[in-house]
Amino acid sequence: MTHSITGKVAAALCIMLALSSCGNTIRGVGKDMAGTVDATQNASHRVGNAAAK
């Protein structure tokens, strides 16, 4: 009986750990994408300013 409960608790902890890791990865990808968009916009503004001169 206790092996069954212990196994279920261990499985639940493993699942929670895996899900929290996925959340951190998704958050990091979102930050990377935002940085890429900002860099692209900045580069386009610099090109536009250089062409206007």
C-alpha positions as CSV (number, residue, x, y, z in Angstrom):
1,M,0.0,0.0,0.0
2,T,2.7,2.5,0.9
3,H,4.7,1.7,-2.2
4,S,1.7,2.7,-4.3
5,I,1.3,6.0,-2.6
6,T,5.0,6.7,-2.6
7,G,5.1,5.9,-6.3
8,K,2.2,8.3,-7.1
9,V,3.8,11.1,-5.1
10,A,7.2,10.6,-6.8
11,A,5.5,10.6,-10.2
12,A,3.6,13.8,-9.4
13,L,6.8,15.5,-8.3
14,C,8.5,14.5,-11.5
15,I,5.7,15.8,-13.6
16,M,5.6,19.1,-11.7
17,L,9.4,19.5,-12.2
18,A,9.1,18.8,-15.9
19,L,6.3,21.3,-16.4
20,S,8.1,24.0,-14.5
21,S,11.2,23.4,-16.7
22,C,9.0,23.8,-19.8
23,G,7.6,27.1,-18.5
24,N,11.0,28.5,-17.9
25,T,12.1,27.5,-21.4
26,I,9.0,29.1,-23.0
27,R,9.6,32.3,-21.1
28,G,13.2,32.4,-22.3
29,V,12.2,31.8,-25.9
30,G,9.8,34.7,-25.6
31,K,12.5,37.0,-24.3
32,D,14.8,35.9,-27.1
33,M,12.1,36.6,-29.7
34,A,11.4,40.1,-28.3
35,G,15.1,40.9,-28.4
36,T,15.3,39.7,-32.0
37,V,12.4,42.0,-33.0
38,D,13.9,45.0,-31.2
39,A,17.3,44.4,-32.9
40,T,15.6,44.1,-36.3
41,Q,13.6,47.3,-35.8
42,N,16.7,49.2,-34.6
43,A,18.6,48.0,-37.7
44,S,15.8,49.1,-40.0
45,H,15.8,52.6,-38.4
46,R,19.5,52.9,-38.8
47,V,19.3,51.9,-42.5
48,G,16.4,54.4,-43.0
49,N,18.4,57.2,-41.4
50,A,21.5,56.5,-43.4
51,A,19.4,56.4,-46.7
52,A,17.8,59.8,-45.8
53,K,21.2,61.5,-45.6
